[in-house]
Amino acid sequence: MSAGNIHSEELKPLRRNRVYWAVADGWVLAKRNLVQIPRIPELLVFAIIQPVMFVLLFRYVFGGAIDVGGESYVNFLMAGIFVQTVAFGSVSTGIGLAEDLQKGLVDRFRSLPMAPSAVLTGRTVADLVRNLAVVIVMLLVGLLVGFRPEAGVAGWAATIGLLLLLSFAFSWIGAVVALLIRSVEAVQSAGFIWLFPLTFASSAFVQTDNMPDVLRAFANHQPITQVVDAVRGFLLDQPEGNHGWIALAWCLGILIICVPLAVSLYRGVATR
């Protein structure tokens, strides 16, 4: 082979499959979203303030009036706080995506040679990293107010993995909501409408045994309760039964439905 042929071969771009470019493009946009946090620290500050307020309110205002059996209420509470924190992060995903749509950034991204899923993946992955940082802060707050976890290495690994999976799954729900509504104000309201029944009609803050029959049946079988009960079992080194597997199935089911739905909606928005 001649030197000229060798040189021309070196100049050819590397051929990669679609999965590679979808991941690479998504990571580029994830970094773009993450670098906004140091520039706009309020994004992280207010994401932390809200769960801190919930911890303090339930620990010192409502905690004394809520009976959770023989367990201390703060130990019972923190699993619910962790799950609520990552679940509420889906609202930020929806708001951020709606802002990009309104500002025309999506039109600019559409003109670039990138995977259609990259905008959505970049947003959800960035929010996943942010939620992990918020959960770490919430753990420190919990320790300050008396939370005493008993989990070992495996328990902590299972807890973090399940929380991150829930965060990722719910962020895709937030993306679907944003792509359907596209108004920042409406997305913010709509995001909490479906989250409040799931978080408060669950085992996050109270035991479900004393709920009315219909409400108890809903609470015991919805995803937040399954994740909370699994995380609570992991953190307190208690038997969690089948809650971990059911929670895993819920998260994977949400991803199987919402990821292709969000990508399809994004393509529809981009072609308008």
Secondary structure, DSSP 8 states (H G I E B T S, - for coil): --HHHHHHHHHS-----HHHHHHHHHHHHHHHHHTHHHHSTHHHHHHHHHHHHHHHHIIIIIGGG---TTS-HHHHHHHHHHHHHHHHHHHHHHHHHHHHHHHTHHHHHHTSS--TTHHHHHHHHHHHHHHHHHHHHHHHHHHHTT------HHHHHHHHHHHHHHHHHHHHHHHHHHHHH--HHHHHHHHHHHHHHHHHSSTTTS-GGGS-HHHHHHHHHSHHHHHHHHHHHHHTT---TTHHHHHHHHHHHHHHHHHHHHHHHHHHHHT-
